[in-house]
Amino acid sequence: MTSKLFSISALLTILMPFGAHAINYKTDNFNFSLTGYGTIGILEPNFEQPDIIDDFRLRGQIMYNLNNYQSFGAVYMIDEDAVNEEKWLHDAFAFWQWRNVGRIEAGFTDSIAHKLGLGLPDVGGMRINHDSLVYLKMGTPGTVIANNEITNGTEALRLNIVSAAQSNVQYGVSVAGITGDYDYGIDAGIKIKQSAAKTKYAFSIGASFMNHLDNYETAVFVPKVTADWRAQFAVGTNIQYNSWVFAINGRLIYDENPVGVAADGFTAGAGISYDLLNYTLSLSYIFSDTGIWHNDFENYADHTALASFRYKYSKYVDGWTSVGISREEPFLAAGLRITF
């Protein structure tokens, strides 16, 4: 499967520079777009024994404008995680949106608590805000909570209802079921933001409940979870001042009567980035601690720090390099990312 991923990412990286722009077709009532990115690079744990990094995402959207206020459409997305898990989709859902009112999504997609969450600054190619490639490539001796935002996966049939962003506030709820991973899930989230002033900020809170987890996979590199139920809570904030961006976030997970290896606990992160012309620098730190709620499970704590530098050759082509440490082992990574 790794060879398939490498082939897809390598092909995207080779071909995109010759036509690296979003494919977009639009008429008065109809709109189609295809966007994505491809990353190819190299990672050296302990600055030796290099390993290939390849990552990609493709997202297609088709939308029909019924009138000036209402639209219908569908989204299909595939990425490295989906292929790595031998599931040929990440998102596949239909939507109806009403301008200044809100949006309804139905299908296979992540929850509102995740979509309204706030990540950390990251200008490299290690994807620290979504099932980080750091842990996938470096490995972990214990279970790591790799995402500081709530996520319940995209394998369950889900209904999302979210309001339009009005008066700097956006909120929503979601319900999920019809899956072998759990009986049902309920999520809620809210985001408050101010983007009109010189100092811009955003603040989000999310919560989630999942009933009867049955061999549920939270990430491709951690044990599957079986438990009576799971509750989650997440909070995050971003502050932007001129070229500076500051962020903090955190996530709590509790599993009732887990079986096997504990995968719950908490994670917290902080980060900063600075942007100057075509250059961007980011520094992020993530702490994960699992097994803390259960005396019969071994506790595992992990510290991960990552400094990344990006040079933007053009609107679509980035070169990046990252240096960091995880599970007390340093690593160096560099690569090329093509966005369209």
Residue, then its C-alpha position, 0 to 999 in steps of 0.5 A: m500500500t505504501s508503494k501505491l501512495f508513493s506512486i500517487s503523490a509522486l505523479l501529482t508532484i511531477l504533473m502539477p507544475f505544468g498545470a498547477h491551478a484549481i480546475n473550475y468550471k462555472t455557469d450561471n447555475f452550475n459550478f464544478s471545482l477540483t482542488g488538492y495538493g501533493t507532497i513528496g519528501i524525505l525524513e531522517p530519524n536521528f538524522e540517519q536512515p532516510d525514509i520517503i514522505d508522500d502525502f496527497r489530497l484530492r477534493g472535487q465539488i459540484m454545486y447547483n445554484l437554485n436561486n440567489y440564496q439556495s444551493f445544492g451539491a456534493v463533495y468527494m475527497i480522497d487522501e493518503d489516510a483513506v488509501n492507507e486504510e484501504k478506504w477509497l474516500h475521506d469525504a463523500f456527502a451531499f449538501w444543501q446551503w442557504r445563504n445567511v442561514g446555514r448548511i446541511e450535510a448528509g453522507f460520509t464526512d467528519s463531525i461539526a465539532h471537528k470542522l469548527g475546530l482550530g489547529l496549530p500553525d504548521v507550514g511544513g509537510m508533516r501534517i501535524n493537525h490531522d493524524s500527523l506523519v510524525y507519529l506514522k513515520m517515527g513510530t510510538p512505543g505507546t498510544v498517542i492522541a495525534n489530533n488536538e481537534i475532535t474527530n470521530g472519523t468519516e466511516a459513519l453515515r452522518l448528518n451535519i447541521v451548521s449555521a452561517a457565520q453571522s455576528n462573528v458566531q457559527y455553531g452546529v450539531s451532528v449525529a452519526g450512525i449506521t457503522g460497525d465502529y459504534d452505535y451512534g455519535i452526537d457532536a456539537g461545536i461553536k466558533i467565535k471569530q473577529s476578522a475585521a480588526k487589526t488584531k484578528y482572533a478565533f475561539s472554538i469549543g467542541a464536544s462529542f459523545m459516541n456509544h458502544l465503541d467496537n474495534y474503532e480505529t482512531a488513527v492508523f498507527v494506534p490500537k483499535v478501541t473497544a469501550d462502553w462509550r467515549a466522551q470528548f471535549a476540545v477547545g482552541t484559539n488563534i490570534q493573528y497580529n500583522s504577520w504573527v499567528f499564535a495558537i493554543n488548543g487541547r482535547l480531552i478523551y474519556d473511554e468508559n470500561p475500555v478493553g485492551v490498550a487505553a487510547d484516551g487521555f488528553t493532549a495540548g498544543a501551542g504554536i506560533s508562526y511568522d510570515l514575511l513575503n515568500y518566507t514562513l516560519s512556524l514552531s509547534y509543540i504538542f503534549s499527549d498523555t494517555g491512560i491517565w483515567h484508568n489505574d489498570f492501564e499503563n500511562y504513556a506521555d509523549h512530547t513532540a516539538l516541530a520547527s518548520f520553514r517554508y519558501k513559496y516559489s510561486k502561488y502553487v509550489d512550496g519548498w519546506t523543511s522541518v526539524g523536530i523531536s518526538r519520543e525523545e528522538p530528533f528528526l529532519a525532514a524536507g520536501l516539495r509541495i504542489t497545491f492546486 
